Amino acid sequence: MPEYIWGRNPVSETLLSSRRVTRLLIAEGVRESPAISAMLKEAQSQNIHVEMVPRSRLDQISHNAVHQGCIAQVEERKYASIEDILALAEQKQEAPFLLLLDAIQDVNNLGSLIRTAEAAGVHGVIIPEHRAAEVNATVVKTSVGATEHILIAQETNLTRTIDDLKQRNIWVVGLAGEGNTFYTQADLTGPLALVVGNEGKGLGRLVREHCDLLVKLPMHGRINSLNAAVAGSISLYEALRQRNGGKR
C-alpha cells in the first residue's frame, strides 16, 4: 500500500531528506504560501510528479487529518540498524548518544520524543517492533518531519538490545520514578543510551533491571509524574548540556 506524509513542514522536510517522494498532491485553490512555493520548486528540481486534486481527496487519504493542503506519497520507510547508528556517531567523532523507547503507545508522544532527539543531537532512536506505536504519518507530522532526518531502528527484544549496547561499552540509563539518582546528578557525558518507558507503566521490569542506572526527575507538586515525552525531553537536554561541557 502507498505510504503518505501530510502537513507543510513534514512534507517540506521529507523533500529535503534521503527518503524518496514519488508523488506530491496539492489541494486545488490552496493559497500559495512561501512553504507551498518552496515545496513545488523542490519537487520540480527532483522531477517529482505534482498533482492538483480536490481538497476532499486529501481529506480522504489523511482520514480528515490536518494536512494543510499537501500530501506526499513516499517510499516505504527503511529502518536503520544499531550498526548504522553507531557508525554515524563514529563518523561524527562523537560519543554514541541513543534514545531507547520502551513501548511508547501514543503516537504524539513518539513524535515529540523523536523531534527532541533530533534537535538534541541524538544519533539514533530505537523502538520495539511489537506492542508499541509505529512511525506513521501522525508521528511524522507531530515530529515536524524530524523522523526523516534521524536514524530510527526497530528491535524485537529491547532487553537483548540493551545487553548488546552494554557490551559495546555504552552506559544505559533508564528514566524511572523509583530511581535513586536525580537526572542532573548522573554522568551523561560518555557513550549513552537513555531509556524512556511506557506512558502508564513506565519501564518494563526486565528493561529496568538491565539498565546500568535509573534516574528520576524531582517532583515538587501534587502530581507525581510527568508525561513521557516531557520527561524524556528534559532528560535529553540535560544530557546535551553535559555533553557540551555544561554550556547551555
N, C-alpha and C positions, 0 to 999 in steps of 0.2 A: 504493500500500500504506500502511496505517496506520503511524505512527511512534510509538514508545513511549519513555518515560523511566522508570527504576525506581530505587529507593533512597529512603529517607525524606528525606535532605537535598536531593538533586536534585529530587524531586517537590515538596517544600515551596518551594524557590527558584523553580521553574518557575511554581507557582501565584501567586507574588508578582511575576512578570516580565510583560513585554508579550506573551509567546508564549501563544497560546490553548490551553487544555486542553479537550479535547472530552469526555473521559470519565475517571473515576477508578475504578480497580479495587483493592479491598481484600480481602485473604485472609480467609476465614471463620475465626472463632475467634482472630484476631490480638489480641494483648494491646494494649489501647488506651492507648498511651503519650501523653505530652503532645504529641509530634510528630504522631501519628496524629490526636489530638483537634483540634489546630490545623489540620491538613490538611482534615479533614472540615468544620470550621467555615468555612474559606476557600472550600471547594468549594460549600458551601451558599450563601454570600454571592454567589457568582458564578453560581449556578444551573447548576452542573456536575453532570451525571448521575453518581451513585455506584453502583457495583455491588459486592455482596459475592459473591465467587466462591471456589471451591476453590483451595487453595494450588497444586495441580497445574496449574491453568490459568495461574497466574503463572509457574510453572516453565517451562511450555511457551512462553509468549510471550517470556520473557527468556532462553531456551535454558539454563536452570538457573543463571543468574547469581544473585548475592546481591541479591535485590530487596527484602528486609526487609518483605515482606508488602504492598507497594503498588506499583502501576504506573499511570502517567498516559499516556493516549493524547493526543497533541498534534498541532497543525497542522504542516505541513511547514516545515522551517527556512528562514527567509528570510535570505540572506546580505546583508551591508551592502556598500557601495561605499567606495572610498577617500575620495570626496567626503563621504560620511556621517561617516567617522571624523574628517576634518579639520574638518568643521562642528561636531562635538561639542567638539573642542579649542577652537575659536573661541568657542563658546557658553560654555565654562567659563573663557574668557580665560586659557588655559594654552598654553604652547608644545607643539606636537604631540609625542606620545610613542607610538610604534608598535612592535610586535613582529612581525617577519617570520620565518617558519619555512620553511626550505629543505628540503623533502622529509622531514619527520619521519615515520617509518614506524610507530612504536609508539604505540598509542592511549593507553597510560598516560602516556607522555612528553608527548603532546599535551595530555591533560587536565591534567597537572601544570603545564605551562607556561601554559596559559590561566588556571588558578587563580591562579598567581603574578602573571600580568599584570594580572588584575582587582584583586588585592589591592594591587598596586604603583601603581595609578592609570593604567595604560596606556589610551589612548583607543581602541585597536583592534588586532586581531591579523589578519595577512594570511597565508593559507596557499595553496599551489598547488592548482589544480583537479585536476591529474593526478599520478600517481606519489607520492602521499603519503596519510597517514591522513586519513580524513574525520571530521567531528564526528558521531559516532554515540552510541548510548545509553551505551556504556562510557566514552567521553570525557566525556560529561555527568556520569556518576557519579564518575569519577576527579577531575573538577574541582569536585566537590561542588556542582554547579549553577552554577558561575561562568560557564559557557557561555551561560547565559540572561541574564546581566547585563553582557555586554561585546560590543561590535560585532566581528563576525568577517567578513572579506571573503575571497573566493576569486578568485584571479587566474590566468589561463592562462600567463602568462610573467613569472616573478619578476624576471628581469633588466630587462625593459622597465618593470616596476613600480618598480624601484629608480631607473632613469633618470628616471622621471616624478617620483618623490619628490625627487630631487636638483634637478630644475628648479623645484620648489616651495621650494627652499632648506632642505630637510630633510637633516640630516647623517646619512649611512648608515654605521653601524659594524658590522662583522662580527666574530663571535666565532670565532677560529681559533687553533689551537696554534702556527702558524707566524707569528703576528703579532709585531711588534717592540715593541709598546707594552703595558704591563700595564694591565688594565682600570681600575685606580684612578688611572692617570696620564692617561687620556683625559678630555677635557671632554665630559661627557654632559648638560650643563645646558640647552642650547637645543633647537630643533626636532630630534627624534631618531628614527631608526628603527634598532632593534637587530636584527641578523640572526643567527639560530641555525641551525646546519647539521644535516645528517643524522647519525643515531646512529653510523654506521660510517665514512662518508667525509667527514663534516664538510661545509663549504660546497662547493658545486659550483664548478668552475673559473670559469665566466662570472660567477656571483654574486660570488665572491671578488674577481675583477678589477674589478667595477663598484662595490665598496664604497669609500667615502672613506677608511676606516681599518680596519685589522684589529687587534683587541686580544686578549690572552691572559690566562689566569689562571695565577698562579705554581703550580708543581708541585714539591714538595719530597720526595716519596716515590718509590717504585719505579714506581708506576703513572703513566703519562704523560698520562692524560686523565681527564675526569670524564663522568658520564652527561649527556646533552644537556639534560635537564630541570634537573639540579642546576646545571650551568654557566650555563645561561640564567637561572635564578632568582637566582643570586648576582649576575650582571651587572645584572639588572633592579633589584635592590635597591641596588646601587651607584649606578645612575642616579637612583633615587628619593632616595637620601641626598644626592647632589649637587644635585638639583633642589630639595631642601628647605633649601638653603643650608648643607649639611654637617651638618645636625641629624639625629640618629638617631631 
